[in-house]
Amino acid sequence: MSKGKVTKKKQPVSDRRQVLYKLVLSDTCAVCKTPCARGLRYLAHMQEKGSVGNGVPCILTKTFG
């Protein structure tokens, strides 16, 4: 018997679960009960005059698709 490493087979790409996040706007980040660093940074950016934003992925809305 050989004492080699046991290699774990990788799952095919089609079998892996993909993580999905909802995009939230600055008004949602402003009233969030558990603010994250990314949300606070986005909120501060949107406070500047003339800034345009498309939202930020919220880690609290993580789902698997």
C-alpha positions in Angstrom: 0.0 0.0 0.0 1.3 3.4 -0.8 0.9 6.4 1.5 0.3 9.0 -1.1 -1.9 12.1 -0.8 -5.6 11.7 -1.2 -6.9 14.1 -3.8 -10.4 15.4 -3.7 -12.2 15.5 -7.0 -13.4 18.9 -8.1 -17.1 19.3 -8.9 -18.0 20.1 -12.4 -18.7 23.8 -13.0 -22.4 23.1 -13.6 -22.8 21.5 -10.2 -21.3 24.4 -8.2 -23.7 26.8 -6.4 -23.4 30.4 -7.4 -23.7 33.1 -4.8 -26.0 36.0 -5.7 -26.3 39.4 -4.0 -29.0 42.0 -4.4 -28.0 45.5 -5.4 -29.0 48.0 -2.8 -29.0 51.8 -3.1 -27.7 54.4 -0.6 -31.1 54.9 1.1 -31.2 51.2 2.0 -27.7 51.4 3.4 -28.7 54.4 5.5 -31.4 52.6 7.4 -29.5 49.2 7.7 -29.4 47.8 11.2 -26.1 46.0 10.6 -24.0 48.4 8.3 -21.0 46.9 6.6 -17.8 48.6 5.5 -18.7 48.4 1.8 -22.2 49.9 2.4 -20.8 52.8 4.6 -18.2 53.6 2.0 -20.9 53.7 -0.7 -23.1 55.8 1.5 -20.3 58.3 2.1 -19.6 58.4 -1.7 -23.2 59.2 -2.5 -23.3 62.1 0.0 -20.9 64.0 -2.2 -22.5 66.5 -4.5 -23.0 65.3 -8.1 -22.2 61.6 -7.5 -23.9 59.0 -9.5 -24.3 55.4 -8.2 -25.7 52.2 -9.4 -26.0 50.4 -6.1 -23.7 48.1 -4.1 -24.0 44.3 -3.6 -25.4 43.7 -0.1 -23.8 40.8 1.8 -26.9 40.5 4.0 -29.0 39.5 1.0 -26.9 36.5 -0.1 -28.7 33.7 -1.8 -27.5 30.7 -3.7 -28.7 30.2 -7.3 
